[in-house]
């Protein structure tokens, strides 16, 4: 998947930034919250129709998302950190869609479809994380997360494209949203299969 390749390419600079953060006594959760603040600024700039600044702060938010993971690996990973990382990322992605439509209401239909598809991706992702540990057999756990067509890198790339070329928001959310819906559908199918098998004696 693209996320894995990107992480491999950026491993060295992210590790270097993580070392700086650790020396500054920043925990992984603190980096996550700083990144969230940067993302909120991006959402605000998009709502004000200052799209290039929105793209800049989205890029900084995504950079912080990579750094917090590197800090966690070098120090200590926690359930709280994983929770914040996932929930706050979806918060920013949804906020960007809403703020884009708020600034350019002629894109209301495509923006609504984008929010709908992102909602289903978020729900199936969070439900998967919730149920895989408690209800699936060990051999079935991989089925829950094996199909992640739309991941953070894809979504970040989508937003950077439409923020730098805003006319594309009129049509690009439809194919991207379709990929989101496909991801959600396969997640549901694999989770149903895994949970059904775990219920058998």
Beta strands, then each sheet from edge to edge (+ up, - down):
end
